[in-house]
């Protein structure tokens, strides 16, 4: 639930509304926020991810997980929280949509 509520708050603060049609972030900071990292995936979507430790040079296998949101201030840009099959959340930068056939 924590990730879902945080995701909703982040989307709402980046969505223009009200008579001025400005976002909450724009009202505070004065600049229009970039929403691209928030629109790449939908909450709890199935995704492929590659959990790559910094010291590992081997080619890791892709794993399936659930997308939980953007992981700010964790690694680099476009880092996402992923729920793995063990129920733990991981911060991953290598994430891809699961293609449905």
Biopython code that builds the backbone (N, CA, C, O; Angstrom):
import numpy as np
from Bio.PDB.StructureBuilder import StructureBuilder

atoms = [
    (1, "UNK", "N", (0.813, -1.190, 0.000)),
    (1, "UNK", "CA", (0.000, 0.000, 0.000)),
    (1, "UNK", "C", (0.856, 1.253, 0.000)),
    (1, "UNK", "O", (0.513, 2.246, -0.642)),
    (2, "UNK", "N", (1.966, 1.210, 0.716)),
    (2, "UNK", "CA", (2.831, 2.390, 0.788)),
    (2, "UNK", "C", (3.277, 2.845, -0.597)),
    (2, "UNK", "O", (3.257, 4.038, -0.901)),
    (3, "UNK", "N", (3.680, 1.891, -1.435)),
    (3, "UNK", "CA", (4.134, 2.237, -2.783)),
    (3, "UNK", "C", (2.976, 2.766, -3.630)),
    (3, "UNK", "O", (3.163, 3.706, -4.403)),
    (4, "UNK", "N", (1.798, 2.187, -3.500)),
    (4, "UNK", "CA", (0.634, 2.630, -4.263)),
    (4, "UNK", "C", (0.218, 4.043, -3.909)),
    (4, "UNK", "O", (-0.076, 4.849, -4.791)),
    (5, "UNK", "N", (0.193, 4.343, -2.622)),
    (5, "UNK", "CA", (-0.180, 5.695, -2.185)),
    (5, "UNK", "C", (0.877, 6.703, -2.623)),
    (5, "UNK", "O", (0.537, 7.788, -3.097)),
    (6, "UNK", "N", (2.146, 6.359, -2.470)),
    (6, "UNK", "CA", (3.227, 7.254, -2.903)),
    (6, "UNK", "C", (3.150, 7.518, -4.400)),
    (6, "UNK", "O", (3.341, 8.647, -4.851)),
    (7, "UNK", "N", (2.869, 6.467, -5.168)),
    (7, "UNK", "CA", (2.750, 6.609, -6.623)),
    (7, "UNK", "C", (1.612, 7.565, -6.976)),
    (7, "UNK", "O", (1.777, 8.441, -7.825)),
    (8, "UNK", "N", (0.478, 7.404, -6.339)),
    (8, "UNK", "CA", (-0.682, 8.263, -6.593)),
    (8, "UNK", "C", (-0.381, 9.714, -6.234)),
    (8, "UNK", "O", (-0.763, 10.624, -6.970)),
    (9, "UNK", "N", (0.290, 9.937, -5.124)),
    (9, "UNK", "CA", (0.660, 11.289, -4.703)),
    (9, "UNK", "C", (1.590, 11.937, -5.721)),
    (9, "UNK", "O", (1.414, 13.103, -6.073)),
    (10, "UNK", "N", (2.570, 11.191, -6.190)),
    (10, "UNK", "CA", (3.521, 11.727, -7.168)),
    (10, "UNK", "C", (2.824, 12.083, -8.478)),
    (10, "UNK", "O", (3.120, 13.119, -9.073)),
    (11, "UNK", "N", (1.903, 11.237, -8.932)),
    (11, "UNK", "CA", (1.154, 11.526, -10.159)),
    (11, "UNK", "C", (0.286, 12.766, -9.968)),
    (11, "UNK", "O", (0.257, 13.643, -10.831)),
    (12, "UNK", "N", (-0.417, 12.843, -8.845)),
    (12, "UNK", "CA", (-1.305, 13.984, -8.598)),
    (12, "UNK", "C", (-0.526, 15.300, -8.494)),
    (12, "UNK", "O", (-1.006, 16.336, -8.952)),
    (13, "UNK", "N", (0.660, 15.268, -7.901)),
    (13, "UNK", "CA", (1.438, 16.501, -7.773)),
    (13, "UNK", "C", (2.024, 16.956, -9.103)),
    (13, "UNK", "O", (2.469, 18.097, -9.228)),
    (14, "UNK", "N", (2.026, 16.063, -10.102)),
    (14, "UNK", "CA", (2.535, 16.392, -11.430)),
    (14, "UNK", "C", (1.415, 16.583, -12.453)),
    (14, "UNK", "O", (1.682, 16.743, -13.644)),
    (15, "UNK", "N", (0.157, 16.568, -11.989)),
    (15, "UNK", "CA", (-0.992, 16.723, -12.872)),
    (15, "UNK", "C", (-1.597, 18.113, -12.682)),
    (15, "UNK", "O", (-1.893, 18.534, -11.564)),
    (16, "UNK", "N", (-1.774, 18.817, -13.812)),
    (16, "UNK", "CA", (-2.330, 20.174, -13.752)),
    (16, "UNK", "C", (-3.810, 20.118, -13.423)),
    (16, "UNK", "O", (-4.549, 19.298, -13.967)),
    (17, "UNK", "N", (-4.244, 21.011, -12.514)),
    (17, "UNK", "CA", (-5.660, 21.119, -12.164)),
    (17, "UNK", "C", (-5.899, 22.476, -11.519)),
    (17, "UNK", "O", (-4.958, 23.208, -11.214)),
    (18, "UNK", "N", (-7.152, 22.795, -11.318)),
    (18, "UNK", "CA", (-7.499, 24.075, -10.719)),
    (18, "UNK", "C", (-7.662, 25.151, -11.781)),
    (18, "UNK", "O", (-7.405, 24.906, -12.960)),
    (19, "UNK", "N", (-8.083, 26.324, -11.377)),
    (19, "UNK", "CA", (-8.340, 27.392, -12.340)),
    (19, "UNK", "C", (-7.086, 27.860, -13.084)),
    (19, "UNK", "O", (-7.179, 28.326, -14.219)),
    (20, "UNK", "N", (-5.922, 27.738, -12.455)),
    (20, "UNK", "CA", (-4.671, 28.157, -13.109)),
    (20, "UNK", "C", (-4.116, 27.082, -14.032)),
    (20, "UNK", "O", (-3.230, 27.357, -14.842)),
    (21, "UNK", "N", (-4.625, 25.866, -13.919)),
    (21, "UNK", "CA", (-4.149, 24.704, -14.679)),
    (21, "UNK", "C", (-2.628, 24.554, -14.571)),
    (21, "UNK", "O", (-1.925, 24.407, -15.571)),
    (22, "UNK", "N", (-2.145, 24.597, -13.323)),
    (22, "UNK", "CA", (-0.733, 24.390, -13.038)),
    (22, "UNK", "C", (-0.596, 23.211, -12.091)),
    (22, "UNK", "O", (-1.507, 22.923, -11.314)),
    (23, "UNK", "N", (0.527, 22.538, -12.153)),
    (23, "UNK", "CA", (0.770, 21.414, -11.259)),
    (23, "UNK", "C", (1.172, 21.924, -9.886)),
    (23, "UNK", "O", (1.579, 23.076, -9.737)),
    (24, "UNK", "N", (1.055, 21.055, -8.875)),
    (24, "UNK", "CA", (1.492, 21.417, -7.531)),
    (24, "UNK", "C", (2.973, 21.734, -7.486)),
    (24, "UNK", "O", (3.392, 22.688, -6.831)),
    (25, "UNK", "N", (3.766, 20.935, -8.182)),
    (25, "UNK", "CA", (5.213, 21.160, -8.213)),
    (25, "UNK", "C", (5.530, 22.478, -8.911)),
    (25, "UNK", "O", (6.428, 23.207, -8.491)),
    (26, "UNK", "N", (4.792, 22.781, -9.979)),
    (26, "UNK", "CA", (5.011, 24.031, -10.702)),
    (26, "UNK", "C", (4.676, 25.234, -9.835)),
    (26, "UNK", "O", (5.354, 26.259, -9.904)),
    (27, "UNK", "N", (3.642, 25.117, -9.026)),
    (27, "UNK", "CA", (3.274, 26.215, -8.127)),
    (27, "UNK", "C", (4.366, 26.475, -7.095)),
    (27, "UNK", "O", (4.627, 27.625, -6.742)),
    (28, "UNK", "N", (5.000, 25.416, -6.615)),
    (28, "UNK", "CA", (6.031, 25.559, -5.580)),
    (28, "UNK", "C", (7.384, 25.940, -6.176)),
    (28, "UNK", "O", (8.014, 26.903, -5.739)),
    (29, "UNK", "N", (7.830, 25.169, -7.192)),
    (29, "UNK", "CA", (9.177, 25.356, -7.733)),
    (29, "UNK", "C", (9.238, 26.343, -8.896)),
    (29, "UNK", "O", (10.294, 26.912, -9.173)),
    (30, "UNK", "N", (8.106, 26.549, -9.580)),
    (30, "UNK", "CA", (8.087, 27.491, -10.680)),
    (30, "UNK", "C", (8.377, 26.904, -12.045)),
    (30, "UNK", "O", (8.274, 27.609, -13.048)),
    (31, "UNK", "N", (8.740, 25.622, -12.111)),
    (31, "UNK", "CA", (9.000, 25.000, -13.409)),
    (31, "UNK", "C", (8.071, 23.803, -13.631)),
    (31, "UNK", "O", (7.620, 23.166, -12.678)),
    (32, "UNK", "N", (7.798, 23.513, -14.889)),
    (32, "UNK", "CA", (6.924, 22.400, -15.233)),
    (32, "UNK", "C", (7.680, 21.086, -15.032)),
    (32, "UNK", "O", (8.773, 20.921, -15.573)),
    (33, "UNK", "N", (7.118, 20.150, -14.265)),
    (33, "UNK", "CA", (7.823, 18.893, -13.996)),
    (33, "UNK", "C", (7.808, 17.950, -15.202)),
    (33, "UNK", "O", (6.906, 17.995, -16.038)),
    (34, "UNK", "N", (8.821, 17.105, -15.265)),
    (34, "UNK", "CA", (8.908, 16.074, -16.292)),
    (34, "UNK", "C", (8.219, 14.820, -15.766)),
    (34, "UNK", "O", (8.625, 14.274, -14.740)),
    (35, "UNK", "N", (7.181, 14.362, -16.459)),
    (35, "UNK", "CA", (6.414, 13.196, -16.022)),
    (35, "UNK", "C", (6.831, 11.899, -16.712)),
    (35, "UNK", "O", (6.237, 10.853, -16.452)),
    (36, "UNK", "N", (7.827, 11.944, -17.575)),
    (36, "UNK", "CA", (8.148, 10.781, -18.404)),
    (36, "UNK", "C", (8.466, 9.532, -17.587)),
    (36, "UNK", "O", (8.027, 8.441, -17.951)),
    (37, "UNK", "N", (9.210, 9.658, -16.503)),
    (37, "UNK", "CA", (9.543, 8.473, -15.720)),
    (37, "UNK", "C", (8.327, 7.884, -15.000)),
    (37, "UNK", "O", (8.336, 6.712, -14.621)),
    (38, "UNK", "N", (7.288, 8.694, -14.812)),
    (38, "UNK", "CA", (6.069, 8.226, -14.145)),
    (38, "UNK", "C", (5.079, 7.604, -15.117)),
    (38, "UNK", "O", (4.125, 6.953, -14.690)),
    (39, "UNK", "N", (5.286, 7.790, -16.411)),
    (39, "UNK", "CA", (4.340, 7.263, -17.400)),
    (39, "UNK", "C", (4.889, 6.070, -18.167)),
    (39, "UNK", "O", (4.189, 5.519, -19.018)),
    (40, "UNK", "N", (6.118, 5.657, -17.893)),
    (40, "UNK", "CA", (6.697, 4.496, -18.580)),
    (40, "UNK", "C", (5.973, 3.203, -18.230)),
    (40, "UNK", "O", (5.821, 2.328, -19.083)),
    (41, "UNK", "N", (5.528, 3.075, -16.989)),
    (41, "UNK", "CA", (4.870, 1.868, -16.503)),
    (41, "UNK", "C", (3.638, 2.253, -15.693)),
    (41, "UNK", "O", (3.536, 3.376, -15.199)),
    (42, "UNK", "N", (2.719, 1.328, -15.564)),
    (42, "UNK", "CA", (1.569, 1.518, -14.686)),
    (42, "UNK", "C", (1.825, 0.770, -13.387)),
    (42, "UNK", "O", (2.557, -0.220, -13.366)),
    (43, "UNK", "N", (1.224, 1.245, -12.311)),
    (43, "UNK", "CA", (1.446, 0.639, -11.002)),
    (43, "UNK", "C", (1.078, -0.840, -11.013)),
    (43, "UNK", "O", (0.016, -1.217, -11.508)),
    (44, "UNK", "N", (1.937, -1.657, -10.478)),
    (44, "UNK", "CA", (1.803, -3.099, -10.285)),
    (44, "UNK", "C", (1.806, -3.888, -11.596)),
    (44, "UNK", "O", (1.401, -5.050, -11.609)),
    (45, "UNK", "N", (2.253, -3.278, -12.696)),
    (45, "UNK", "CA", (2.389, -4.005, -13.954)),
    (45, "UNK", "C", (3.470, -5.068, -13.839)),
    (45, "UNK", "O", (4.430, -4.915, -13.084)),
    (46, "UNK", "N", (3.302, -6.151, -14.599)),
    (46, "UNK", "CA", (4.357, -7.144, -14.705)),
    (46, "UNK", "C", (5.491, -6.572, -15.541)),
    (46, "UNK", "O", (5.257, -5.994, -16.602)),
    (47, "UNK", "N", (6.707, -6.731, -15.066)),
    (47, "UNK", "CA", (7.889, -6.247, -15.781)),
    (47, "UNK", "C", (9.001, -7.284, -15.701)),
    (47, "UNK", "O", (9.038, -8.121, -14.799)),
    (48, "UNK", "N", (9.903, -7.204, -16.672)),
    (48, "UNK", "CA", (11.163, -7.933, -16.571)),
    (48, "UNK", "C", (12.154, -7.005, -15.901)),
    (48, "UNK", "O", (12.138, -5.800, -16.153)),
    (49, "UNK", "N", (13.009, -7.538, -15.059)),
    (49, "UNK", "CA", (14.076, -6.731, -14.466)),
    (49, "UNK", "C", (15.336, -7.559, -14.378)),
    (49, "UNK", "O", (15.293, -8.788, -14.322)),
    (50, "UNK", "N", (16.445, -6.872, -14.367)),
    (50, "UNK", "CA", (17.746, -7.494, -14.224)),
    (50, "UNK", "C", (18.374, -6.925, -12.968)),
    (50, "UNK", "O", (18.721, -5.745, -12.919)),
    (51, "UNK", "N", (18.521, -7.759, -11.957)),
    (51, "UNK", "CA", (19.101, -7.330, -10.686)),
    (51, "UNK", "C", (20.611, -7.495, -10.796)),
    (51, "UNK", "O", (21.132, -8.604, -10.676)),
    (52, "UNK", "N", (21.309, -6.389, -11.025)),
    (52, "UNK", "CA", (22.740, -6.430, -11.283)),
    (52, "UNK", "C", (23.501, -5.807, -10.124)),
    (52, "UNK", "O", (23.462, -4.589, -9.951)),
    (53, "UNK", "N", (24.201, -6.624, -9.317)),
    (53, "UNK", "CA", (25.068, -6.050, -8.283)),
    (53, "UNK", "C", (26.196, -5.261, -8.938)),
    (53, "UNK", "O", (26.625, -5.589, -10.044)),
    (54, "UNK", "N", (26.674, -4.228, -8.262)),
    (54, "UNK", "CA", (27.700, -3.352, -8.830)),
    (54, "UNK", "C", (28.975, -4.105, -9.195)),
    (54, "UNK", "O", (29.633, -3.739, -10.169)),
    (55, "UNK", "N", (29.344, -5.137, -8.453)),
    (55, "UNK", "CA", (30.599, -5.845, -8.703)),
    (55, "UNK", "C", (30.437, -7.016, -9.670)),
    (55, "UNK", "O", (31.429, -7.634, -10.058)),
    (56, "UNK", "N", (29.219, -7.327, -10.060)),
    (56, "UNK", "CA", (28.968, -8.480, -10.925)),
    (56, "UNK", "C", (29.183, -8.102, -12.379)),
    (56, "UNK", "O", (28.551, -7.173, -12.881)),
    (57, "UNK", "N", (30.068, -8.813, -13.059)),
    (57, "UNK", "CA", (30.318, -8.552, -14.472)),
    (57, "UNK", "C", (29.687, -9.627, -15.348)),
    (57, "UNK", "O", (29.694, -9.503, -16.573)),
    (58, "UNK", "N", (29.150, -10.667, -14.749)),
    (58, "UNK", "CA", (28.502, -11.722, -15.517)),
    (58, "UNK", "C", (27.177, -11.219, -16.079)),
    (58, "UNK", "O", (26.599, -10.262, -15.564)),
    (59, "UNK", "N", (26.712, -11.858, -17.116)),
    (59, "UNK", "CA", (25.440, -11.474, -17.735)),
    (59, "UNK", "C", (24.291, -12.035, -16.895)),
    (59, "UNK", "O", (24.097, -13.250, -16.870)),
    (60, "UNK", "N", (23.537, -11.196, -16.216)),
    (60, "UNK", "CA", (22.454, -11.678, -15.362)),
    (60, "UNK", "C", (21.228, -12.100, -16.181)),
    (60, "UNK", "O", (21.020, -11.631, -17.300)),
    (61, "UNK", "N", (20.436, -12.979, -15.608)),
    (61, "UNK", "CA", (19.197, -13.402, -16.257)),
    (61, "UNK", "C", (18.079, -12.446, -15.897)),
    (61, "UNK", "O", (18.077, -11.835, -14.829)),
    (62, "UNK", "N", (17.120, -12.328, -16.818)),
    (62, "UNK", "CA", (15.978, -11.476, -16.511)),
    (62, "UNK", "C", (15.033, -12.231, -15.588)),
    (62, "UNK", "O", (14.914, -13.455, -15.645)),
    (63, "UNK", "N", (14.369, -11.462, -14.738)),
    (63, "UNK", "CA", (13.422, -12.016, -13.774)),
    (63, "UNK", "C", (12.121, -11.247, -13.905)),
    (63, "UNK", "O", (12.116, -10.106, -14.366)),
    (64, "UNK", "N", (11.026, -11.860, -13.506)),
    (64, "UNK", "CA", (9.736, -11.179, -13.571)),
    (64, "UNK", "C", (9.406, -10.588, -12.202)),
    (64, "UNK", "O", (9.683, -11.191, -11.164)),
    (65, "UNK", "N", (8.816, -9.410, -12.224)),
    (65, "UNK", "CA", (8.438, -8.738, -10.987)),
    (65, "UNK", "C", (7.279, -7.799, -11.238)),
    (65, "UNK", "O", (6.710, -7.778, -12.329)),
    (66, "UNK", "N", (6.931, -7.022, -10.228)),
    (66, "UNK", "CA", (5.846, -6.040, -10.316)),
    (66, "UNK", "C", (6.427, -4.648, -10.129)),
    (66, "UNK", "O", (7.241, -4.418, -9.234)),
    (67, "UNK", "N", (5.998, -3.715, -10.987)),
    (67, "UNK", "CA", (6.470, -2.334, -10.924)),
    (67, "UNK", "C", (5.754, -1.598, -9.804)),
    (67, "UNK", "O", (4.524, -1.592, -9.752)),
    (68, "UNK", "N", (6.524, -0.968, -8.893)),
    (68, "UNK", "CA", (5.938, -0.281, -7.742)),
    (68, "UNK", "C", (6.088, 1.235, -7.789)),
    (68, "UNK", "O", (5.427, 1.939, -7.026)),
    (69, "UNK", "N", (6.931, 1.743, -8.657)),
    (69, "UNK", "CA", (7.087, 3.194, -8.734)),
    (69, "UNK", "C", (8.519, 3.610, -9.012)),
    (69, "UNK", "O", (9.412, 2.779, -9.175)),
    (70, "UNK", "N", (8.710, 4.906, -9.059)),
    (70, "UNK", "CA", (10.018, 5.495, -9.336)),
    (70, "UNK", "C", (10.820, 5.543, -8.034)),
    (70, "UNK", "O", (10.313, 5.959, -6.993)),
    (71, "UNK", "N", (12.066, 5.115, -8.111)),
    (71, "UNK", "CA", (12.959, 5.124, -6.943)),
    (71, "UNK", "C", (13.877, 6.333, -7.049)),
    (71, "UNK", "O", (14.953, 6.256, -7.642)),
    (72, "UNK", "N", (13.450, 7.439, -6.478)),
    (72, "UNK", "CA", (14.251, 8.667, -6.512)),
    (72, "UNK", "C", (15.355, 8.605, -5.477)),
    (72, "UNK", "O", (15.184, 8.025, -4.405)),
    (73, "UNK", "N", (16.470, 9.195, -5.798)),
    (73, "UNK", "CA", (17.609, 9.340, -4.884)),
    (73, "UNK", "C", (18.156, 7.991, -4.418)),
    (73, "UNK", "O", (18.685, 7.885, -3.311)),
    (74, "UNK", "N", (18.031, 6.953, -5.262)),
    (74, "UNK", "CA", (18.551, 5.642, -4.883)),
    (74, "UNK", "C", (19.777, 5.305, -5.725)),
    (74, "UNK", "O", (20.850, 5.048, -5.178)),
    (75, "UNK", "N", (19.633, 5.303, -7.016)),
    (75, "UNK", "CA", (20.758, 5.032, -7.921)),
    (75, "UNK", "C", (20.832, 6.163, -8.934)),
    (75, "UNK", "O", (21.155, 7.297, -8.580)),
    (76, "UNK", "N", (20.536, 5.863, -10.183)),
    (76, "UNK", "CA", (20.579, 6.877, -11.231)),
    (76, "UNK", "C", (19.166, 7.231, -11.671)),
    (76, "UNK", "O", (18.188, 6.765, -11.088)),
    (77, "UNK", "N", (19.070, 8.058, -12.703)),
    (77, "UNK", "CA", (17.759, 8.375, -13.265)),
    (77, "UNK", "C", (17.120, 7.104, -13.817)),
    (77, "UNK", "O", (17.811, 6.147, -14.165)),
    (78, "UNK", "N", (15.818, 7.110, -13.890)),
    (78, "UNK", "CA", (15.027, 5.976, -14.359)),
    (78, "UNK", "C", (15.320, 4.707, -13.554)),
    (78, "UNK", "O", (15.512, 3.626, -14.110)),
    (79, "UNK", "N", (15.348, 4.867, -12.271)),
    (79, "UNK", "CA", (15.485, 3.749, -11.339)),
    (79, "UNK", "C", (14.104, 3.497, -10.749)),
    (79, "UNK", "O", (13.426, 4.435, -10.330)),
    (80, "UNK", "N", (13.687, 2.247, -10.714)),
    (80, "UNK", "CA", (12.330, 1.902, -10.300)),
    (80, "UNK", "C", (12.332, 0.911, -9.143)),
    (80, "UNK", "O", (13.261, 0.120, -8.980)),
    (81, "UNK", "N", (11.265, 0.972, -8.342)),
    (81, "UNK", "CA", (11.044, -0.030, -7.297)),
    (81, "UNK", "C", (10.326, -1.208, -7.941)),
    (81, "UNK", "O", (9.310, -1.039, -8.614)),
    (82, "UNK", "N", (10.867, -2.401, -7.725)),
    (82, "UNK", "CA", (10.309, -3.633, -8.269)),
    (82, "UNK", "C", (10.038, -4.592, -7.111)),
    (82, "UNK", "O", (10.864, -4.746, -6.212)),
    (83, "UNK", "N", (8.885, -5.227, -7.146)),
    (83, "UNK", "CA", (8.543, -6.262, -6.172)),
    (83, "UNK", "C", (8.950, -7.595, -6.780)),
    (83, "UNK", "O", (8.421, -7.989, -7.819)),
    (84, "UNK", "N", (9.896, -8.301, -6.136)),
    (84, "UNK", "CA", (10.352, -9.569, -6.701)),
    (84, "UNK", "C", (9.448, -10.723, -6.268)),
    (84, "UNK", "O", (8.481, -10.521, -5.533)),
    (85, "UNK", "N", (9.766, -11.925, -6.726)),
    (85, "UNK", "CA", (8.920, -13.090, -6.442)),
    (85, "UNK", "C", (8.935, -13.486, -4.969)),
    (85, "UNK", "O", (8.056, -14.227, -4.530)),
    (86, "UNK", "N", (9.906, -13.014, -4.202)),
    (86, "UNK", "CA", (9.981, -13.300, -2.762)),
    (86, "UNK", "C", (9.245, -12.262, -1.924)),
    (86, "UNK", "O", (9.221, -12.359, -0.697)),
    (87, "UNK", "N", (8.642, -11.266, -2.583)),
    (87, "UNK", "CA", (7.910, -10.228, -1.862)),
    (87, "UNK", "C", (8.779, -9.093, -1.340)),
    (87, "UNK", "O", (8.335, -8.312, -0.499)),
    (88, "UNK", "N", (10.012, -8.992, -1.830)),
    (88, "UNK", "CA", (10.906, -7.908, -1.407)),
    (88, "UNK", "C", (10.979, -6.853, -2.503)),
    (88, "UNK", "O", (10.906, -7.174, -3.689)),
    (89, "UNK", "N", (11.123, -5.601, -2.102)),
    (89, "UNK", "CA", (11.247, -4.529, -3.089)),
    (89, "UNK", "C", (12.717, -4.265, -3.373)),
    (89, "UNK", "O", (13.549, -4.231, -2.467)),
    (90, "UNK", "N", (13.017, -4.080, -4.660)),
    (90, "UNK", "CA", (14.374, -3.825, -5.120)),
    (90, "UNK", "C", (14.388, -2.561, -5.949)),
    (90, "UNK", "O", (13.415, -2.268, -6.643)),
    (91, "UNK", "N", (15.464, -1.811, -5.892)),
    (91, "UNK", "CA", (15.647, -0.662, -6.774)),
    (91, "UNK", "C", (16.439, -1.134, -7.984)),
    (91, "UNK", "O", (17.573, -1.595, -7.851)),
    (92, "UNK", "N", (15.836, -1.016, -9.169)),
    (92, "UNK", "CA", (16.460, -1.520, -10.398)),
    (92, "UNK", "C", (16.431, -0.464, -11.494)),
    (92, "UNK", "O", (15.459, 0.278, -11.635)),
    (93, "UNK", "N", (17.507, -0.409, -12.264)),
    (93, "UNK", "CA", (17.564, 0.512, -13.395)),
    (93, "UNK", "C", (17.318, -0.205, -14.713)),
    (93, "UNK", "O", (17.016, 0.435, -15.720)),
    (94, "UNK", "N", (17.443, -1.515, -14.716)),
    (94, "UNK", "CA", (17.218, -2.289, -15.941)),
    (94, "UNK", "C", (15.849, -2.955, -15.843)),
    (94, "UNK", "O", (15.707, -4.030, -15.261)),
    (95, "UNK", "N", (14.834, -2.292, -16.426)),
    (95, "UNK", "CA", (13.444, -2.740, -16.333)),
    (95, "UNK", "C", (12.817, -2.655, -17.716)),
    (95, "UNK", "O", (13.076, -1.718, -18.471)),
    (96, "UNK", "N", (11.987, -3.645, -18.041)),
    (96, "UNK", "CA", (11.345, -3.684, -19.347)),
    (96, "UNK", "C", (9.940, -4.243, -19.223)),
    (96, "UNK", "O", (9.672, -5.067, -18.349)),
    (97, "UNK", "N", (9.040, -3.798, -20.095)),
    (97, "UNK", "CA", (7.683, -4.318, -20.107)),
    (97, "UNK", "C", (7.677, -5.798, -20.463)),
    (97, "UNK", "O", (8.493, -6.248, -21.267)),
    (98, "UNK", "N", (6.760, -6.557, -19.870)),
    (98, "UNK", "CA", (6.543, -7.949, -20.242)),
    (98, "UNK", "C", (5.635, -7.920, -21.455)),
    (98, "UNK", "O", (4.519, -7.404, -21.390)),
    (99, "UNK", "N", (6.114, -8.477, -22.571)),
    (99, "UNK", "CA", (5.296, -8.500, -23.790)),
    (99, "UNK", "C", (4.258, -9.602, -23.701)),
    (99, "UNK", "O", (4.568, -10.745, -23.363)),
    (100, "UNK", "N", (3.017, -9.240, -24.011)),
    (100, "UNK", "CA", (1.940, -10.223, -24.017)),
    (100, "UNK", "C", (1.729, -10.698, -25.444)),
    (100, "UNK", "O", (1.552, -9.885, -26.352)),
    (101, "UNK", "N", (1.746, -11.995, -25.644)),
    (101, "UNK", "CA", (1.545, -12.562, -26.992)),
    (101, "UNK", "C", (0.114, -12.928, -27.214)),
    (101, "UNK", "O", (-0.239, -13.417, -28.287)),
]
sb = StructureBuilder()
sb.init_structure("model")
sb.init_model(0)
sb.init_chain("A")
sb.init_seg("    ")
for serial, (resi, resn, name, xyz) in enumerate(atoms, 1):
    if name == "N":
        sb.init_residue(resn, " ", resi, " ")
    sb.init_atom(name, np.array(xyz, "f"), 0.0, 1.0, " ", f" {name:<3s}", serial, name[0])
structure = sb.get_structure()
